[in-house]
Amino acid sequence: MSGSHRKTNVKGSSNKTVGSKSHKSLKGALSHIDAQGKVQMVDVSNKNITNRIAVARGHISISSLALQTIRKGAIEKGAPLQAARLAGIMAAKSTAKLIPLCHSIQLTSVDIDIKPRLGGYDIEACVQATAKTGVEMEALTAVSVAALTIYDMVKGVDKTMIIGKIRLVKKTGGRSGTYRSK
């Protein structure tokens, strides 16, 4: 363990640290940590219901042989891009089951776009809901699982694929307003 991290016991004390900050100072910064340093699900009961949109992107790098095989429709397991779109949609709908502190949100739309790029594919998820909390995690989960699905279906041809650059690029709605990555 590095010098800025201390081991803490489960019973808790007010001087616990995460990184180099005490839990008391983290309460305002991390809404999933209570004053005693315990993990909690955020209470959204007093938040307004607003239209929420989140867009996430990622990339999967694939060998030229594997790209040719995909584009010829010759992957033995089937159509990886179609399977990835479906998997991304299903993942967005299941985010609360995968990420422990996410709220279950009734999504109104999930769109997965997979665009060919030199050396691979860019994957984008746009997720919408009318809810009390945002859909950023749903969009990020959709991109991640879509990329993993491509990997799973193509690994027989290329085990060197690299999944990366997964990030939130836009979010609208809610108290914090609009965010756009630079």
C-alpha positions in Angstrom: 0.0 0.0 0.0 1.2 3.5 -0.8 1.9 5.9 2.1 -1.2 7.9 1.3 -3.6 5.0 1.9 -4.3 3.5 5.3 -6.0 0.3 6.0 -9.3 0.7 7.9 -11.4 -1.6 10.0 -15.0 -2.3 9.1 -16.4 -0.9 12.3 -15.3 2.5 11.2 -13.9 5.7 12.6 -14.2 9.3 11.6 -10.5 9.5 10.7 -10.6 6.8 7.9 -9.0 7.9 4.6 -9.6 7.1 1.0 -6.5 8.2 -0.9 -5.4 11.2 1.1 -8.8 12.6 2.1 -10.8 11.8 5.2 -14.4 10.5 4.8 -15.7 13.7 6.3 -14.2 15.7 3.5 -15.4 13.2 0.9 -19.1 13.4 1.9 -19.7 16.4 -0.4 -17.4 15.1 -3.2 -18.6 11.5 -3.3 -22.3 11.1 -2.9 -22.0 7.3 -2.5 -20.1 7.7 0.8 -21.9 8.7 4.0 -20.4 10.7 6.9 -19.1 7.5 8.5 -17.4 6.4 5.3 -19.9 3.7 4.5 -21.0 3.0 1.0 -24.6 4.1 0.3 -27.0 4.3 -2.5 -27.8 8.0 -3.2 -31.3 9.0 -2.2 -32.9 10.6 -5.3 -36.4 11.0 -3.8 -36.2 14.8 -3.7 -34.8 15.2 -7.2 -36.9 16.4 -10.1 -37.9 14.1 -12.9 -36.2 15.5 -16.1 -35.3 14.3 -19.5 -31.8 12.6 -19.3 -29.5 11.9 -22.2 -26.0 10.4 -22.0 -23.7 9.6 -24.9 -20.6 7.4 -24.4 -18.0 6.3 -26.8 -15.3 3.7 -27.0 -13.1 1.9 -29.6 -12.0 -1.6 -30.4 -8.8 -2.1 -32.3 -8.8 -5.2 -34.5 -6.2 -6.8 -36.8 -6.6 -6.3 -40.6 -7.3 -10.0 -41.0 -10.1 -10.0 -38.5 -11.6 -6.8 -40.0 -11.6 -8.5 -43.4 -13.3 -11.6 -41.9 -15.9 -9.4 -40.2 -16.6 -7.4 -43.4 -16.9 -10.6 -45.5 -19.5 -11.9 -43.0 -17.3 -14.9 -42.4 -17.1 -14.9 -38.5 -18.1 -18.5 -37.5 -20.2 -17.3 -34.5 -22.3 -15.0 -36.7 -22.6 -11.3 -37.2 -20.5 -9.6 -34.5 -21.7 -6.0 -35.1 -25.4 -7.0 -34.9 -24.8 -9.0 -31.8 -22.8 -6.1 -30.3 -25.7 -3.7 -30.9 -28.1 -6.0 -29.2 -25.7 -6.8 -26.3 -25.2 -3.0 -25.8 -28.9 -2.4 -25.6 -29.4 -5.3 -23.2 -26.5 -4.1 -21.0 -27.9 -0.6 -20.8 -31.2 -2.1 -19.5 -29.3 -4.2 -17.0 -26.8 -1.7 -15.6 -28.4 -1.6 -12.1 -27.8 -5.4 -11.9 -24.1 -5.0 -12.8 -23.1 -1.8 -11.0 -23.9 -2.1 -7.3 -25.0 1.5 -6.5 -26.8 2.4 -9.7 -30.5 3.0 -9.6 -32.9 1.0 -11.7 -34.1 3.4 -14.4 -36.8 2.9 -17.0 -35.0 3.8 -20.2 -37.0 5.4 -23.0 -34.3 4.9 -25.7 -31.0 3.1 -26.3 -29.2 3.6 -29.6 -25.9 1.8 -30.4 -23.9 3.0 -33.4 -20.8 1.1 -34.5 -18.7 2.8 -37.2 -15.8 1.2 -39.1 -12.5 3.1 -38.6 -9.0 2.4 -39.7 -7.9 -0.5 -37.6 -11.2 -1.2 -35.8 -14.6 0.2 -34.9 -15.8 3.2 -32.9 -18.8 2.4 -30.7 -21.2 5.0 -29.5 -24.2 4.6 -27.2 -26.9 7.2 -26.7 -29.2 6.5 -23.8 -32.3 8.4 -22.8 -34.8 8.4 -19.9 -37.2 10.6 -18.1 -36.0 10.1 -14.5 -34.7 11.5 -11.3 -31.1 10.4 -12.0 -28.9 10.3 -15.0 -28.1 7.6 -17.5 -24.3 8.0 -17.8 -23.6 4.6 -16.4 -26.1 3.0 -18.7 -24.4 4.6 -21.7 -20.9 3.6 -20.5 -22.0 0.0 -19.8 -23.6 -0.3 -23.2 -20.4 0.7 -25.0 -18.3 -1.6 -22.8 -20.5 -4.6 -23.3 -20.8 -4.0 -27.1 -17.0 -3.9 -27.4 -16.7 -7.1 -25.3 -19.3 -8.8 -27.5 -17.2 -8.0 -30.6 -14.2 -9.3 -28.8 -16.0 -12.5 -27.8 -17.2 -13.2 -31.3 -14.0 -12.4 -33.1 -11.4 -13.8 -30.7 -11.1 -17.0 -32.8 -9.5 -14.9 -35.5 -7.8 -12.2 -33.4 -6.9 -12.4 -29.7 -4.9 -9.2 -29.9 -7.9 -6.9 -30.0 -7.7 -3.9 -27.7 -10.8 -2.2 -26.1 -10.3 1.3 -25.0 -11.0 5.0 -24.9 -14.4 4.3 -23.2 -15.7 7.7 -21.9 -18.7 9.9 -21.4 -18.9 12.5 -24.2 -22.1 14.2 -23.4 -24.8 14.3 -20.7 -27.9 16.5 -20.4 -30.6 16.9 -17.8 -30.7 17.0 -14.0 -29.4 19.5 -11.5 -25.8 19.6 -12.9 -27.0 20.5 -16.4 -25.1 19.8 -19.6 -21.7 18.2 -19.8 -19.6 17.8 -23.0 -16.1 16.3 -23.1 -13.4 18.3 -24.6 
